[in-house]
Amino acid sequence: MEYSYKFVGKFCLPMFKSQNNSSFSLDWINQIPSSIVIIDTNFNLISASPRWQANYRLELNDIEGKNFIDLFPELSQDLQARLKYSLDGLRDIKFKYNAKNCQYSSKDSIWHLNPWKDGYGNIIGVIIKVEPISKTQELEIELHKTKLILNQKSSVAKIGSWDYDVQNETLNWTPIVNKIYGLSSDFKPTLENSINFYVEESQEIIKKLVSEAINYGKPWNEKLQLKKSDGEVIWVNTIGRPKFKGSKCTRIIGTIQNINESRLKKENNVNEISSEYPLFEKVPLGMAIIDMTTGKFLDVNQNFSKLTCYNKEHFLGHNYKKFINGQIKNKIADLKAQLTEHGSFKPIKCTYTNQKNHNLNIKITGTLIENKDGVKGLLCTVENITTQAKLERNLKDTISSSREQNEQLLNFAHMVSHNLKTHATNFSLLLNFLNDETGKVQRNKFMSMLFSASDNLSETIKGLREIVAVKSSINEEKKPLSLNESLFVVEQNIAGLLKETNGKIINEIPDTTVVKALPAYLNSILTNCITNSIKYRSEDKKPIIILSVEEDKNYTILSIEDNGLGIDLDRFGKQLFGLYKTFHRHKDSRGIGLYITKNQMDAMKGKITVESTPNQGTTFRFHFNKK
């Protein structure tokens, strides 16, 4: 079987031998530093890059032409379904490779599946690119915790257990639950009628908890109010833990306990302490009282609930450590020492995310209190200082920006002064030599040197103009731009260069990808990086450039990978984006391109990261800010 390779539009695509018998080489895949494997429409393995072969400890000679799914029988069902989707034309399908269940690679990874097309746009196979991921065991840990909690609870008297089958929508519970609800033993529970026994406010909470358990795998442990069949309202502690089969929640198991008696005792203690602070509900700050012995919340005021967007019951009876972040946890020992020595602790500032997912800046103070019976508590005040903190940050940013701009202006002034002074000195010396020289041959030589000096001065002024252009555009507004459309324009502009060098561009960017950028900057960045990949190509390789995209919370990250000369980052890493810094001998090297590209990304609040190995290639990652 023969295969071909053709550059079409925006894509660099390998192909089967077509019906008109045209064919091309697949040798290019041996030069790609990425982990890539190619299969045909029958799922037979066609070729694989050296890195892919090394990662899975397989030799191409042993597996070429074999059925790819047969190589990974543990993945057959899920993998085959995703391969079929890719053959239907879907792009960038992700598949998780679990090394624990497979015989080859020892590392978990993500497989990116994309259609493989011939020069006429026909899908003739699938290209799979493999990228590493970190292993996570959060779900297993959570399920283990669930088992421990249920085992502990089962040893306590008057705790009922229940089990909800999500798929069949059936609910079963033990006889103790009937007693807690005040129901007869022949009562047939359902999820709906069991929730209806909760008071109105608690009903909304339990519905949300069940929904989050099914959809997001979130367990719960809440104290809520339930109205028994005889009308008596009691406090219950309800616990729920979701169980999964694959990625789907199939069951929720849990317990319910009548805690009314202990709850009433705590409320009496709270009332005794709170009654000694008549302004507890009237001050315009959030306030909370914490039991110094157990660390549990005894009471919170309305402003505290308003600030957190949770009702009082969300906190009461729970340990304060459940609600604080690492910032405060690291300070607990110091805060306790302050309370012991002074009876209070100094104000601390931290961030807090409330129920509406609003990130707040808060200031917390604490003072020891004690009621007439000697019950000790900690009275905390919580103040929302988000607006104040934002103003402080804006002021610091303004000062920092002004300082940075002043430094840049000073550096630019020094750069202009130094560069132009060098050229002026050179001109002055050459003119003096020319004036003193009478011989025709020598005068012609000095005239030639003057022309060269003039060209160098023009090149320097051009570079300085480009730098000024970047600085002057800093306040322009960014726009959402299609990355593939911008790339298409750049490809048209460098088509001649690609043809001259037999260069190939492999575009793995989804058509829907959009970045927020200045149009001129995006065009300049793409042009600079791609032409550099071609300009600094290896003598014994055809230039191959791979473009791909990934997303995180704050950035759209464009990766441009090549198989060129590479850069010794240990030696030149700190100089990489410096002005007039070059790292390879090339007639067109000016040392300005990367400097301008870095300034353009900085101006758009983005950043650049680089990975490179000499004589293997370089990967530039452009982080485009989503804001």
N, C-alpha and C positions, 0 to 999 in steps of 0.2 A: 504493500500500500504506500502511496506517495502523498506528500503534503505540500502546500504552497504558502507563500507569504506575500502580502501586498499592502501598500500604504493607500488607504482610502479615506478621503475627507479628513476627519479629526482623529481617526483611529489607525493604529498599526496592527494589522490582523494577520495571523497565520491561517492557512486554508488547506483543505484537501486538494488533491489533484482534481480539477474541474472536468466537466464533460468534454470541453474542447481541448483537453490534454495539456493545458498550460500548467506548469508546476514551479515551485520556488523552494528554497532551502529552509529548514527549521533550525539551522545551526545557531541562530540568534539567541535561542533560549539558554544555550550554554554560557552566554556572556552576562546574563541577568543575575544580579546579586540577590534578588528576592527569592522567596520560596514559592514556586509556581508549578502546577501540573496541568496538562491539557488532556481532555478525553473527547471521544467522538460521540455521535448520537446514539450509538449502541453501548455507551459507557465503557468502551475499550480505551485503555491508556495509550496515548499517542507519544507524549514526550514529557519530560520533567527537568526542572533546573537542577544544577548541582546541589544547591542548598536544600531543596526539597528532598532529594535523594539522601543527603547526609542526615537531615532531621529524622527521617523515617527508616534509616538504615536499610535502604533498598537500592539495588543497582538497576539502571535502566535496561540493560541487556537482559535481565532476568524477568522484568515485568512488562516490557513493551508489548502492546497488543493484547494484554490480559484484561479481563473484565475488572474495572476499578472497584465495583461493589464487592466482588469476591475477595479483594485484598483486605477489605474492612467489613467482614461479615457482621461484626457486632453493631455496626451502624446502618445495616442494609435498609431497614424500613424507612427511617427518617431521612437518610441520605438520598435514597432513590426518589422520594417524593420531592425533595428540594431540587434535585437534578432535573426532574421533569418540568418543574416550574421555570427553571433557568432556560431549558430548551423551548419553553413557550414564549420566551422573550423577556421575562422578569430579570431586572438587574440588581446587583449587589445584595443577593440573598445570603444571609449569615447563618452559619451552622457551627455549633459548638462541638469540638472534638475533645472527648473526655479520655485522657490518657490512661486513667485507672482501669477502664473497661476494654482497652485495646492492647494489641501485642507489639506495636512498633514504637512510636515516639513516647518518651517518658514525661512530656510536658503538655499541659492543656493548651489548646489553641483555638482561634476562630478562623473558619474557612469562609472566604468571600467568593461566591459563585456568580459568574457573569457569562452571558451568551458568547459563543465564539462564532464569528460570521466570516463568510468568504467575501471576495471583492464585489459581489453583487448584492450584498445585504442578506444573504441566506444564512440561517443558523445551521451550523454544521458540527456543533459540539459545545463544550463548556470549558472555560478557563477558571481554575481555582487558585486563588492566592491565599497563602497561609500566614497568619500573624499570631504572635504569642499573647497569652492573657495570664493574669494572676489567678490562682486557685482560691475559691471561697467556700466556706463550710458553714455560713451563717444559718442556713435552714436546718442542717443537721444539729447544730448546737442548740437552736431554738427548740427543736423537737425533743432533744435530750432534756432540756430544762423542763419542758412540759411533763415528761414522764416522772421526773423527780418531784415536781409540785403535786401531781396527782397522787403519787405514792404517799407523800406526806399528809395530804388532805384526807386520804382514805382512812387513816388511822384515827382521825378525830371524830367524835360522836356527832350525830345529827347533821351530817353533810351528805347531800344528795348528789348523785352523778347522773349525767345525761349524755346522749349521743345523737347528733343530727346528721342524717344522710342527705347530702346536698343534691345528689343526682335524683334520688327518688322522693325528696322532700318529705321524709318521715322523721319523726322525733320519738325517741324512747328515753325513759328515765326510771330511776329506782323508786321504790315506795316512799322513801324519805322525802322526795320532792313533793309527792302528793300531800304529805303532812305539813310541809312548809307552806304550800299554797292553800291548805285547808280543804283539800278535795278528797272525794271518795276514791277507793282503789280501782273502780271501773272507769275512771275518767280517761278519755283518749286524747293525749296531748298532740298538738300541732305547733309549728313554729309561730303561727299567727295568734292562736288562742293563748299560748303561754306568754307572749309579749303583751297581750291585752291586759294581763293582770297587773302590770307595772303602772305606777301613777303616770300622768301625762308627760311630765318632764323626763322621767326615767325611760319611758317608751321610746322617745326620740333618740336617747343615748344608746339603748340596747340595739335598736334597728341599725344605727350607724356602725356599732361595733361588729355586728354580724356581717354587714356588707363589706367592711374593711377586711375582715377575716377571710371571706370568700374571694374577694377581688385582689387583695394585696398581701394575704398571708399574715396579717397582723393579729397577734394574740391579745387578750384583754384580761384585766383583773380590776373590777370596779365594785364600788359600794353604791347600791341603788335602793329606791323605795318600791315596795311591792304591796298591792292591796289584795289581801286574802279573800277567799270566797265569802267570808262572813262580814267583810267590810273593814276589818282591822288593817291598818297600814303599818308595815314593819320594814326594817332595814335588812337587806340581804347582801352577802358578798358573792358575786357571780364571777366565775373564771371560765374562759373559753380558749381553746387551742385548735387551730386549723390543722388538718392532715392532708397531705398532698400525694397524688399519684402522678408522677411526671411533673408537668407544670400546672396541673389542674387540681383545685381544692375539691376533694370528694367527701370529706367528713369534718365536723367540728365536735370535739369532745370537751366536756367541762364539768364543773361542780357548782352547787349553790348551797349557801349556808345562812341560817337565820342568825344575825348578829345584833338583833334589836336590843337585847339586854345590855351588852357591853357598849353599844352605841349611846344609849341613854345615860350611862354612867359618865362617858366622856363628855357628852353635851353638858351635864351638870357641872363638871370641872371647868369646861370652857366658859360657861355662864358666870361662874364665880370669879374667874380671872378677868374676863371681859368687863364685868360690871364695875371693876375698879378703874376702868379706863373709859369714861363716858364719851370721849371724843373719838373712840375707835371707828365709828361709822361716819363721823362728820368731817374728819380731816380730808383735804383734797389729794391725799397720797394713798397708794396701796399699802395696806398693813396686814401683817400675819403674826400669829402667835404659835410658837413651836415648843413642844414638850422637850425640856432639856435632857430628860432621862431616855426617852425612846427616839427622839428626833422626828416625831410625827407632827403634822399640822393639827393644831387644836381649833383654830379659827382663822378666817380671813375676812376682810371687810369687802363692801361692794366695789370700791375703787380697785381693789386687788383683782377681783373677778373681771372687772371692766378692762383692766390693763392686759390680763392674760387671755381674755375671751373664753374662759372656762367658768362654769358655775362652781359654787363653793364645794359641792360634793366631790368634785374632781380631785381636790387636795386633802380634804379632811380624812384623817386616819392613815394617810400615806407618809412615808419618810421623805424628808426634804431632799435627800440625795437623789431621789428619782427624777427631780425636776431641774437640777443644776447641771451646768456644763463643765468641761474640763478646766476652764479658767478658774472657777470657784473651788472645785474639788482640790486643786493644787494648793489652795490657800487655807483649807480647813484647819490644819494644825496651827497656823499662825493666828487665825481668828479665835480659836479656842483659848490660846495663850493670852490674847488681848482681853477676852471676856473674864478669864480667871484673875488677871492682874488689875484691870480697870473697870470691869463690869459692863463694858461696851467695846465695840470694835470700830475702827476708823472706816469711813465710807469707802466702798469698793465699786468700781465701774466694770460692767461686762455687757455682753450682748444676750438677748433672749428672743426666741422665736415663738410668737403666740399661736393660738389655734388657727388663726386666719393666715398663717405663714408670713406674717409681717415681722421683719427683723427689727427689734427695738434696742436702743442703747439705754440701759437702766443704771441707777445708782442705788446701792443697798446700804442701810445702816442697821445696827443691831444693839439692843440694850437688854440686860438681864432684868427680869421681873419676878415677883413672888407674891402669892396671895396670902390671906390670913392663916391658912392651914399649912403654909410652908411649901406649897406646890410651886416649883420653879419653872419658868418659861423664858423664851427669848422673843422679845417684841421687835419685829423687823419692819422697817419702812422701805418701800420700793418706789422710786421716782423715775418717771419717763423723761429722759434727757436726750431723746433722739434728735429733736430740733436743735438743741444747743450743740450736741456733738457734730451734727451736720454743718452748722455754721463754723465750728472750730476746724473741721476738716477742710471746708472750702477756703478758709483763711490760710491754712497751712499749704494747701495746694496752690493758692495764688502766690504765696511767698516763694514756694519751691519753684513754680513755673517762672516767676520773675527772675529768680536767681539763676535758673538754668538758661533762660534766654540771654541774660547779661553775660554769662560765661561763654555761651555760643557766639554772641556778638563780639566779645573780646577775642576769642579764638579765631573767628573769621577775619577780624581786623589784623591780627598777627599774621595769619596765613596770607592774606592779600599783600600785606607789607613785605613779608619775606619773599614771596614768589615774584612780585613785580620788581623788588629791589634786585633780586638775582638776575632777572632779565635785563634790567636797566644797566647794571654793572657790566654784563656781558656785551651789550650794545656799545657802551662807552669805550670799553677796551678794544673791541673790534674796529670801531671807527678811528680810534687813535692809531692803531696798527695800519689801517688802510691809508690814513692821511700821511703817515711817515714812509709808506712803501712806494717806491717808484717803478719797480719791476712789474711788467704786465702780468706775467704768470702768477706772481705772488699776490697781486691785487685781485686777480680773478678768483684766487683761492679764498681771499678774505671776503669777497663779495658773495661767494657761495656759502660761506659760514654765516654771513649776515642774513641771507635768505632762510637758512635753516633755523637761525635764532628767531626770525620773524614768525616762521611756522610754529615753533615751540611756544612763543608768546600767545599766538592765536589759540592754540590748543589749551593753554592754561586759562585764558580768559573764557573760553567756551565752557570749561569745567566749572569755573567760578560762577558763570551764569546759571548753569544747571543747579548748582547748590542753592543759589538765591531763589530760583524758581520753586524749589521744594519748600524753602522757608516761607515764601510769600503765599503759598497755597494752604498753609496750616489751618486757617479758619474757615475754609470751604466746607460745605455740608456733604457728608457721605450719602451715597445712594445704594439701594439694593441692586446688585448687578448679577446677571447670569454669568457664572464662571465659564461655562462652555462656549457661550457666545463671544466673550472676551478672548478666550483661547483660540477660537476659530479665526478671529481677525489677526491675531499674532501669527498663527500658522500660515495664513496667506502672505503675510509680510516677509516671512523667512522661508517660503517654499523653495526659492532658488538655492539657498544655503543648505537646506535639507537634501535637495537633489544632488548638489555638488559633492556632498560628503556621504551620501547614501545613509543619511540619518533616519531614524524611526522614532515616532512618538506613539506611545501606548497610553490611551486616555481611559482611565477607569473612573472618571468623575460622573456621577449620576446627572442626567439632564436637568433635574429639578434643583440642583445646588445653586444657592444664591449667597453672595458675600456682600457685606456693607463696606463700600470703598469709594474713593474718588476715581472716576473713569480713567483719567490720564495716569494716575499712580498705578492702577491695576495693570494697564497696558504696559507701562514701563517696567514693572516688576516681573511680569511674565516674559517680556522680551529679553530683559537683562539676564534672567536666570537660564532660559532655554538657549540663548545664543552663547552664554558662557559654557553650558554643557557641550555644545558643539565645538566652540573655539578651543577648549581645553580637553579635547578627546584624546584617547590613547591611539598611538600610531598603528597598533596591530588590531584594533577593533573598530567596527562600525558603531557610531554613536547611537545608543538606545536611551530614550528618555521616557520614564514612567510617571504619569500624573495621577494622583489619587486624593481622596478627601475623607476626613473623619470629623465628627462633631463632638464637642463637649459642652458643658453648661455655658461657658462664656465665649468660646471661640469656634469659628469654622477653620479647620486646619488643612491647608493645601500642601501636599508633599510632592516635591519634584526630585526624582531620583535618576541618576545617570551612571554610566559605566566608564567614566573618563579617568583622567589622571589622578583625581583625588587631591586632598590637601592634608599636609602633616599638621594636624591641629595641636599636637604637643609642642610643635615648634612655632607655628604661626597663629594659633587660636586667638590670642589676645590682639593680634594685628588684623584679624580677618576683615573687619569693617572699617579699617582706618583709611584715611584719604591718601591717595597716591601709593597704596600698598599693593604690590603684585607678588605672586607666589610661583609663577611659571614664566618661562621666557616665551614671549609671543609678540610679534610685531605690532599688534593692535592693543596691547595691554596698556591701560592708562591708570589703573588703580582708583577709578572714580565710580564705576558701576555699583559695586557692593556698598560703597559708602552712601551713595544716593538711595539705593534700595532700602538700606537700614533706616535712613532718615525718613523715607516715605512711610514705612511701616510704623515708626515711632509717631509720626504726625497723625496717623490714623488710630493711635492707641493700640497698636498690635505689637507683635514681636516676631523674631526669627530665631529658630534653633537649627543647628547643623550637626550632622554625623558624616564622617568621612574617613576613608582608609586609602592611603597612597597606593596608586596603581590598581585600585578596585572600583572606586567611584565615590560619589558624594550624594547626600540627601539633604536638601533644604526644606524646612517646614515653616510655612508662613501662617502665623496665627492671626486671622482677621477677627477683630473684636466685633461681637454681635450688637453692641450698644451704639 
